[in-house]
Amino acid sequence: MGRLVEARDETATARTLALDVPDWPGHLAGQHVDVRLTAPDGYSTQRSYSIASAPEGGRVELTVQRIPDGEVSPYLTQVFSVGDQVELRGPVGGWFVWRPTDTAAVLLVAGGSGIVPLIAMVRARAAAGSRVPFRLVYSIRTPADGFYRDELGRRSAELAVAYVHTREGPGPVGRLTAATLDTHGWPPELEPVCYVCGPTGFVEAVSDILVALGHDPHRVRTERFG
C-alpha cells in the first residue's frame, strides 16, 4: 500500500503524487507500477503508471494524466487526497530501464506524458553523479502541456532539451521529424541507447525514423500507451 504524502499539479490535467511506501523494494528508472482501486461494492480496476522518481528511499512519485472518461485517472487527479491510501503492485519491467552503471550516450524521446519514465532516468543520472551524456527531445501540443518544465530548465547545464510543439508554441509548429532527431539527437555511429515513450502512433513513428537514420534497432527501446 502507498499513502499519499504530497501532491502537486504539473499541468491543468496532470498531477504528481508522492507516495510513502514503507515496504518498497526499490526500483529502476523506467519501471512502472500497477495501481488498483477498489470500490465499496467490491468492484476493482487497475492501471499502470510509470514511476517518475529516482530509485532512492521509500517514496514513489507518479505523474498521472487525467483521461476525461477514465476510471482511475480522474480519481487520482481530482479526489485522491493527502493521507489516503492506494494499492500498488510493482515495480514492473526490466527492458525499458536505465542503470547508473550504463555508459552509452542516451537519447530520450517523449510524446506528452511519455516524459514520466524518462524524467526518472534524468533524476537517476543526477542522483548517481553520472556523467553519461543525455539528450531529450520532448513533443507536446503546447507549452502549457509540458511536464516538469521548471526542473528541465534548471537541468539545462547537464541535459540538452529540445521541445517540439505540435499545435501552438514559440518557433515552428509541427510534428517531430527526421530532421528534428538528426539535429537534436546523437549520431548513429556514437551507438547511443534511445528510449522512446508516448502514444502508440508516436512511438512507432519515432522508432521508424531512428532506424531510418541508421540507429541499431536493438538499441531503440520503446514504451507505449493508448
N, C-alpha and C positions, 0 to 999 in steps of 0.2 A: 504493500500500500504506500501511496505517496500523499503527503499532506501539503497543501498549498501554503507557502510562506510569503510569497510576493508575486505580484502581477503588474505588468506594465504594457501599455499599448505600443505597438510598433508602427501600425498604420490605422486607418479608420476601421479596418476589418480584420486586423491581425493582433494577437495578444501573446506576449511571452509569459509563461507560467513557470515559476521557480518552485520546485517540489522538494521537500525534505523526505528522503527515502532511507530510513535507518539501516536497513539490511541490504543496501545497494552493493552489488558485487564489483562495480566499476564497469567502464565501457571503453570502446574505441571510437575515435572521431569518425563519424559517418554511419554509426549504427542507429537503430530506431527502437522504439518500444510499442507495444500494443496497449492501448488504453481501453478499459472495459467499464461501461456504465450499466448499472442495474436499477430498474425502476421498482417502486414499492410492490407492484404486482408480479415481480419476478422476471419480467422481460429484460433481456440484456442485449447489448450490442457493443462492438468494439471497432476501433480504427487504429491504424498505425501512424505514428508521428515520429519524425526524425528528432534526434537529440541535438540541441543547439549548444550545450555547454561543453567545455573542455573536460576530459576524463580525469577529474580530481575531486576528492571529497565525497560527501553523501548527498549532494544537491544535484538534482537533474533539472535542466531547463528545456522546455518545449516551446516552440513558437507555432501557434495554431492559426491558420487562415480560416475565417468563418465562411462556410458554404450556406447560402440562404436557406436551402431546403434540406440541409444535412440533419442527421440525427444526433451527432456528437459535438461537432464544432460550435453550433450556436450555444449549447450549454456551457462549454469550456470557455468561450469568449465573452459570454454575457451574464451567466448565472453563477458559475463556479467561483467561490469566494475564499479569502484567506481563512485557513482553519479547516476547510472542507478536505475530505479525503477522496482518493480515486484509486482504483485497482490498476496496477501496472504489471506487464509481463515483459521481461527482457533483461538485458539488451539482446537485440536480434541482428544478425548479419555479420558476414566475415569477408566479403569481397569488396564492397564499396566502403573501404576504410583507409585511413591514413595513420601510420605509426611514426612516432618521433625518430625511430631508427631508420626510416626510409631516407634515401639520399638523392633520389632523382628529382629534377625540377618538376614542379606541379602547375598544371593549368586547371583552374576551376571555371566551369561554365554553368551559370544558373539561369533558370527561367522562373520568374516570380518567386513563389515560396520555396522553390527548389534551392534557394540560398541556405536553408536551415542546416542541412548536414555539412555544407561547405564552410559555414561560419564556425562550426565545431572544429573543423580541420585548421582553420586560421587561428583559432584560440588555442588549440592543442600545440601548434607550432610555437606560438608565443610563450606559452606556459613552459615548454621544454627548452626554450632558449635556442631552438633550431635555427640554422642559417640557410636551410634549403630554400631556394628561390621559389616564390609563389606569385602567380598572376591570376586575376579574377576578371572574367567578362560576365556582366550581370545584365540580363534583358528583363525590362519591366515596361508596363504600359505607360506610366507617367512617373515623374519624380516622387509624387506622393505615395506611390505603390512600393517604394523601396524599403526593405527591412534593414535595420542596423546602420542607417546612413551615417549617424554621428560617429559610431565606432569605426566604420570603414574609413571615414575621413581622418580619424585620429591615427589610423594604422597606415596612412599613405606612405610613410617613410620605409615601411617594411613590406608593403603589399601594393603592387600595381593594380589599380582597379579601372576598368573601362565600362561605362554604362551604355546600354543600347535602349533607347526609348521607342516603343512601337506605336504609340498613339499621340503623345504630346511630350515635349521636353525641349531643353536647350539644344541647339545644334540640329543636325539632320534627324529625321524621324523615319523609322522603318524597321524591318525585320533584321535579325542578325544574319550576316552573310559570310561567305568565304573570305572576302576582303577584310572583314572585321577580325576574324580569327587569325588570319595571316598577319595582320598588323599588330594585334594585341596579345596573341598567343606566343608560344615558343616554336622555333623551327623544328621540324620533324627530326632532323639529324641530331638534335640535342637529346632525343629519346625521352621526352617528359612523360609523366603519367597524367592523363587527362580525366578529370572527374566531371561528369555531366549530369545535372539533375533538374527536373522540371516536368511539365506535362508530357505525355507520351509523344505527341507530334513534334514538340520542340526537341526532345531528346533524340528522336530518330533523325531529324534533320541535321542537328549539330553533329551527331556521330558520323553521318554520311559525309558531311563537309570535312571533318577532321581526317577521315580515311582518304578522301579525295586529295587532301593537301599533302598526304604522304605519311601520316601518323600510323604507327603499328596498331591494328585493330585490337590486339591483345593488351595494349596499354591505354585503351579507351574504356573507362569503367562508367557504367550508367546506373542511374536510379530514377525511376519514373513513377508518376501517379496519374490518376484520372483514366 
